[in-house]
Amino acid sequence: MEIRVLAPTGVIGAGFKVSSLERGLALAPHVIACDAGSTDSGPSALGSGRAKLSRDACKRDLRLLLLGRDKLDVPLIIGSCGTSGRDSGVDWMAEIALEIADEEGLRFKLGLIYADQSSAYLRMRLEEDRIKPLMPAPHFDAAVIDSSHIVGMMGTEPLSEALDQGAQVILAGRASDSALYAVVPERMGADRGLTWHAAKTIECGAACCVTPAADGLIAYIRDDHFEIEPLDLDAKVTPLSVAAHTLYENANPYLLTEPSGVVDTEGAIYTALTDRTVKVSGSAFHPADVYTVKLEGAQPNGFQTVVIGGIRDPNVFMALDTLLPKAQEYFNARIADLFGGRLQPNEYDINFRLYGMGVVMGPLEVEKHPKPSEIGVLITVTAPSQEYASKIASFVAHVSAHLPVPGYEGLISTIAYPFSPPEMERGQIYRFSVNHVLLPDDPLEMFRIKLLEV
């Protein structure tokens, strides 16, 4: 048995070399699959419905993949459409696909799989104690359900059902990245341990190459092993680069949890066949006793205005620990004076992030007494409205530029701003509000499939 799975790039819209795709198509894959989203870039896409990557970029990639699929007459499976995988993201990607089909004269059966979860369904499952936290999980109750946009992360089962119904192209909502690549090999009877480990390895395209790039890979899944090969003839993979990908987004590189079970890579053996091909054997899959679907949710978290600046004076560095708390007291008093009690202290937030002083790692920073030559300053002001956030940010930026530094007399400038005006409006912002799993009665019950003749 040999099953060939083509992963053209890490995410639709990131791009790939046309020559790489052509080489992949020439290898006659049984399926072309690609991810289109992630929570990596934060809650905004899920909360707002706006995709991270541009429509033009996604259309370019999707056009090439639809044309390639048409040549081979194999399934094309794309998951987590619109970055977040919410229903509007599926419809957005479907609109692009229909445009391309019209422009290129393509005909196919399109399967759309929706992953939004209704408040009524989630409330019912919450009352039944069928929703469990994934630590660290935020507080979860009916109010969170009603104020959040929540999706379920599908496994292979809804994808397989769409294929059973005749879909040739699948545009799915939020999905396990690995499930997109695992579904066809599973249906063809491949070993599940090898299938899911191969799927995990190629989920981000050429990210597991020695030099990661926005490009593709092909996986050959055989009876007792799988092989990974980059599509770009100049790209290389090694046992280390392939094995290292199990660390990506995983706390435990040996046990990788999926809706239907756990991928076990502890016994995996990685062997270099050439400088472009790695063989992997020994992977296992342990079916879950209870099927679980991960829930992801985002809710509005106010409006934000940001200010970016820099500090070069070491005397200012040394005084910041005492200056900023005093400045915060002044800001609070000024806000109370300006808005006459209409805005309470718990309704807004003024935050200073000092880059170069350990802000990236926080308490995990190993350098306890950094000595930077300059400091980057990011001021974020969050409030119930954009108007409030920008009004507060305007005087925070002004006052912060003229803090009274001990040892200096007269007016000085403490922060240099690269832009005029320094305030930049970010609009509404969001926070993740759900990090839980739901225990359904059936793997299909949380997802809705719609078929279109294109």
C-alpha positions in Angstrom: 0.0 0.0 0.0 1.1 3.5 -0.8 -1.1 6.5 -0.1 0.2 9.9 -1.2 -1.0 13.1 0.6 -0.1 16.5 -0.8 0.2 19.5 1.5 0.9 22.5 -0.8 1.6 25.0 1.9 1.1 25.7 5.6 -2.0 27.9 5.2 -4.1 29.1 2.3 -3.0 32.6 1.5 0.7 32.2 2.6 1.6 31.2 -0.9 3.8 28.5 -2.5 6.0 28.0 -5.5 4.0 27.1 -8.7 6.9 24.7 -9.6 6.5 22.9 -6.3 2.8 22.4 -6.7 3.4 21.1 -10.3 5.9 18.6 -9.0 3.5 17.5 -6.3 0.7 17.0 -8.8 3.0 15.0 -11.0 3.5 12.6 -8.1 -0.3 11.7 -8.4 -1.5 12.3 -4.8 -4.6 10.7 -3.6 -5.7 13.9 -1.9 -4.7 17.6 -1.7 -5.3 19.1 1.7 -4.5 22.4 3.3 -5.2 24.4 6.4 -6.7 27.9 6.2 -6.6 29.0 9.8 -5.4 28.8 13.4 -5.7 30.5 16.8 -2.0 31.2 16.6 -2.5 34.9 15.9 -5.0 35.5 18.7 -8.8 35.8 19.1 -9.5 38.6 16.6 -10.5 36.4 13.7 -12.9 34.4 15.7 -14.4 37.4 17.5 -14.6 39.7 14.5 -15.0 37.3 11.6 -12.2 38.9 9.6 -9.6 36.6 8.1 -6.0 37.2 8.8 -4.7 36.8 5.2 -6.1 38.9 2.4 -8.8 37.8 0.0 -6.4 38.3 -3.0 -3.8 36.0 -1.4 -6.3 33.3 -0.6 -7.8 33.5 -4.1 -4.4 33.1 -5.7 -3.7 29.9 -3.8 -7.2 28.5 -4.0 -7.2 29.0 -7.8 -4.1 26.9 -8.3 -5.3 24.2 -6.0 -8.7 24.0 -7.7 -7.1 23.8 -11.1 -4.7 21.1 -9.8 -7.5 19.1 -8.3 -9.4 19.3 -11.5 -6.5 17.7 -13.5 -6.3 14.8 -11.1 -9.9 14.4 -10.1 -8.9 13.9 -6.4 -10.5 15.4 -3.3 -9.4 18.9 -2.2 -9.9 19.5 1.5 -9.5 22.9 3.2 -10.2 23.4 6.8 -10.5 26.3 9.3 -11.7 28.6 6.5 -11.4 32.4 7.1 -8.7 31.8 9.8 -11.1 31.1 12.6 -13.3 28.4 11.0 -16.5 30.2 11.9 -19.5 29.9 9.6 -18.9 33.3 8.0 -15.3 32.2 7.1 -16.6 29.1 5.3 -19.1 31.3 3.3 -16.3 33.7 2.5 -14.0 31.0 1.1 -17.0 29.5 -0.7 -17.6 32.8 -2.4 -14.0 32.9 -3.6 -14.3 29.3 -4.9 -17.4 30.0 -6.8 -15.8 33.1 -8.4 -12.8 30.9 -9.5 -15.0 28.2 -10.8 -16.9 30.7 -12.9 -13.7 32.3 -14.2 -12.0 29.0 -15.0 -15.1 27.0 -16.1 -14.6 24.4 -13.4 -17.3 22.0 -12.3 -17.4 20.0 -9.0 -19.5 19.1 -6.1 -18.7 21.5 -3.2 -19.1 20.4 0.4 -19.4 23.1 3.1 -19.0 22.0 6.7 -20.1 24.5 9.4 -18.7 24.5 12.9 -20.4 27.4 14.8 -22.1 26.2 18.0 -25.5 27.5 19.0 -26.1 28.9 22.5 -29.0 26.5 23.0 -27.0 23.5 22.2 -24.0 24.6 24.4 -26.4 25.5 27.3 -27.9 22.0 27.1 -24.5 20.3 27.2 -23.4 22.5 30.0 -26.4 21.6 32.1 -25.6 17.9 31.3 -22.0 18.4 32.5 -20.8 17.4 29.1 -18.4 20.4 28.8 -15.0 20.0 30.5 -12.2 22.6 31.0 -8.8 22.3 29.4 -6.4 23.9 31.8 -5.8 26.8 32.0 -9.4 27.4 31.2 -11.3 30.6 31.9 -14.6 30.7 33.8 -17.4 29.2 31.7 -21.1 29.6 32.2 -24.3 30.5 30.3 -23.3 34.2 30.3 -20.0 33.3 28.6 -21.8 31.2 26.0 -24.2 34.0 25.2 -21.5 36.7 24.9 -19.0 34.6 22.8 -18.6 33.3 19.3 -17.9 29.6 19.8 -16.8 27.0 17.3 -16.1 23.3 17.6 -13.0 21.7 16.2 -14.0 18.8 14.0 -12.0 15.6 13.5 -12.1 13.4 10.4 -15.7 12.2 10.8 -17.5 15.2 9.3 -14.9 15.4 6.5 -15.5 11.7 5.8 -19.2 12.1 5.8 -19.0 15.0 3.3 -16.8 12.7 1.1 -19.4 9.9 1.5 -22.1 12.4 0.2 -20.0 13.0 -2.9 -18.1 16.2 -2.1 -15.1 16.6 -4.4 -14.0 19.9 -2.8 -14.5 20.5 0.9 -14.4 23.9 2.6 -14.7 23.2 6.3 -15.0 25.3 9.4 -12.8 24.9 12.4 -11.0 21.6 12.1 -8.1 19.8 13.6 -5.2 20.6 11.3 -4.1 16.9 11.2 -7.6 15.7 10.4 -7.5 17.3 7.0 -4.6 15.1 6.0 -5.6 12.0 7.9 -9.2 11.5 6.6 -8.4 10.0 3.2 -5.7 7.7 4.4 -8.0 6.5 7.2 -10.7 5.8 4.6 -8.3 3.9 2.5 -7.3 1.6 5.4 -3.9 3.0 6.3 -2.4 2.4 9.8 -3.8 5.0 12.1 -0.6 5.7 14.0 1.3 6.3 10.8 -1.5 8.2 9.3 -2.0 10.7 12.1 1.8 11.1 12.7 2.3 11.8 9.0 -0.7 14.2 9.1 0.8 16.1 12.1 4.2 16.3 10.3 2.8 17.9 7.1 0.1 20.1 8.7 2.2 23.2 8.3 3.6 22.4 4.9 7.3 22.9 4.5 7.6 24.1 8.1 9.4 20.8 9.0 12.1 21.4 6.5 15.6 22.4 7.6 14.9 25.9 6.3 11.1 26.4 6.8 9.3 28.1 4.0 5.8 28.8 2.6 5.8 25.8 0.4 4.7 22.1 0.3 5.5 18.5 1.1 4.2 15.1 0.1 3.7 12.2 2.5 3.9 8.6 1.3 2.1 6.5 3.8 2.9 2.8 3.5 2.1 -0.4 5.5 4.8 -0.1 8.1 6.2 3.5 7.7 5.7 6.9 6.1 8.1 9.1 4.2 8.3 12.9 4.0 9.6 14.7 1.0 9.6 18.5 0.2 8.3 19.5 -3.1 10.9 22.2 -3.7 14.0 20.4 -5.1 16.3 22.7 -3.2 14.6 22.0 0.2 15.8 19.4 2.7 14.5 17.5 5.6 16.4 15.7 8.3 15.3 13.3 11.1 15.8 16.2 13.5 13.7 18.7 11.5 10.9 16.1 11.1 10.9 15.0 14.7 11.1 18.6 15.9 7.7 19.3 14.4 6.0 17.2 17.1 7.0 19.9 19.6 5.2 22.6 17.6 2.0 23.6 19.5 2.4 20.6 21.8 3.3 20.4 25.5 4.2 16.8 25.1 5.9 15.8 21.8 5.1 12.1 22.3 1.4 12.2 23.0 -0.7 14.3 20.6 -4.4 14.4 21.4 -7.0 14.4 18.6 -10.8 14.1 18.9 -10.8 10.4 18.3 -7.7 9.4 20.2 -4.0 10.0 21.0 -1.1 9.9 18.5 1.8 8.2 20.3 5.2 9.0 18.8 7.4 7.8 21.7 8.4 4.7 19.7 8.9 6.5 16.4 12.1 6.0 14.5 13.3 8.7 12.1 15.7 7.7 9.4 17.3 9.8 6.6 16.9 8.0 3.3 18.4 11.0 1.4 19.0 14.6 2.3 15.5 15.2 0.9 13.5 12.2 2.3 13.0 11.0 5.9 11.4 7.7 6.8 9.3 7.4 10.0 8.2 4.1 11.6 7.0 3.0 15.0 4.1 5.5 15.5 1.0 4.3 17.3 -2.6 5.5 17.8 -4.7 4.9 20.9 -8.4 5.3 20.3 -10.1 7.5 22.9 -12.5 6.0 25.4 -14.7 9.1 25.0 -14.8 11.2 21.9 -14.2 14.9 22.5 -14.5 18.1 20.5 -12.5 21.1 21.4 -14.4 24.3 21.8 -12.8 27.7 21.0 -14.6 31.0 21.8 -13.9 34.7 21.7 -15.8 37.6 23.1 -15.4 41.4 22.9 -13.0 43.0 25.3 -13.4 46.7 24.8 -11.7 49.1 22.3 -8.1 50.0 22.2 -5.7 52.7 21.2 -1.9 52.1 21.2 1.1 54.4 21.4 4.6 53.3 20.4 7.8 55.1 21.5 11.4 54.6 22.5 13.6 55.6 25.4 17.4 56.0 25.1 18.4 57.9 28.3 19.7 55.4 31.0 18.7 57.9 33.7 15.1 57.4 32.5 15.5 53.6 32.5 16.5 53.6 36.2 13.6 55.8 37.2 10.8 54.0 35.5 10.0 51.7 38.4 9.0 54.7 40.5 7.8 57.0 37.7 5.2 54.8 36.1 3.2 54.1 39.3 3.1 57.8 40.0 2.1 58.5 36.5 -0.7 55.9 36.8 -2.1 57.8 39.9 -2.1 61.0 37.9 -3.8 59.3 34.9 -6.6 58.0 37.2 -7.1 61.4 38.7 -7.1 63.1 35.3 -9.7 60.6 34.0 -12.0 61.2 36.9 -11.7 64.9 36.4 -12.2 64.7 32.6 -15.2 62.3 32.5 -16.9 63.3 35.8 -17.3 59.8 37.1 -18.7 58.5 33.9 -15.8 56.1 33.6 -14.8 54.0 36.6 -11.2 52.7 37.2 -12.3 49.1 36.6 -13.7 50.1 33.1 -10.4 51.0 31.5 -6.8 49.8 31.5 -3.5 51.7 30.8 -0.6 49.4 30.3 3.1 50.1 29.6 5.1 47.3 28.0 8.9 48.0 28.2 10.7 46.0 25.5 14.3 45.4 26.6 13.4 45.1 30.2 12.1 41.5 30.3 8.5 42.1 29.1 8.6 39.2 26.5 9.4 36.4 29.0 8.0 38.1 32.1 8.7 36.1 35.3 10.5 33.4 33.2 13.2 35.9 32.0 16.6 34.5 33.0 18.3 37.9 32.8 17.2 39.5 36.1 19.0 42.8 35.6 18.9 43.6 31.9 21.1 46.5 30.7 19.6 47.6 27.4 21.0 50.6 25.4 17.4 51.6 24.6 13.9 50.5 25.5 10.9 50.1 23.2 7.7 51.4 24.9 4.2 50.1 23.9 1.4 51.9 25.7 -2.0 50.3 25.3 -5.2 52.0 26.5 -8.3 49.8 26.6 -11.8 51.3 27.3 -15.5 50.7 26.7 -15.5 52.8 23.5 -13.0 53.9 20.9 -13.7 57.5 21.9 -12.8 56.9 25.5 -9.7 54.9 24.6 -8.3 57.6 22.2 -9.1 60.5 24.5 -7.3 58.8 27.4 -4.3 57.8 25.1 -3.9 61.4 23.9 -3.1 62.7 27.3 -1.2 59.5 28.4 1.1 60.0 25.5 1.6 63.7 26.2 2.3 63.2 30.0 4.5 60.1 29.4 6.8 62.2 27.1 7.6 64.6 29.9 7.9 62.5 33.1 9.8 64.3 35.9 13.1 62.4 36.1 15.1 62.7 39.3 18.4 64.5 38.8 17.1 66.6 36.0 15.7 70.2 36.3 13.2 71.8 33.9 11.2 70.2 31.2 12.7 67.2 29.4 11.5 64.7 26.9 11.5 61.1 28.1 10.0 59.2 25.2 10.6 59.7 21.5 7.5 58.9 19.3 8.1 57.8 15.7 4.7 58.9 14.5 2.6 62.1 14.6 0.1 61.8 16.1 1.4 59.0 18.2 -2.0 57.5 19.0 -3.2 54.6 16.8 -6.7 53.2 17.0 -7.0 49.5 17.0 -10.8 49.3 17.1 -12.7 46.6 19.0 -10.5 44.0 20.5 -11.3 40.4 21.7 -10.2 37.9 24.2 -10.3 34.1 24.2 -13.2 33.1 26.5 -13.4 29.3 26.0 -10.8 26.6 26.2 -12.9 23.5 26.8 -13.9 20.2 25.3 -17.4 18.9 24.7 -18.4 15.2 24.9 -20.9 14.7 22.1 -23.1 11.7 21.6 -22.0 11.5 18.0 -18.9 13.0 16.2 -21.2 14.5 13.6 -23.8 16.2 15.8 -22.0 19.5 16.2 -21.4 20.1 12.5 -23.6 20.8 9.5 -22.9 19.7 5.9 -24.2 21.5 2.9 -23.6 20.3 -0.7 -23.6 22.5 -3.8 -23.3 21.6 -7.5 -20.8 24.1 -8.9 
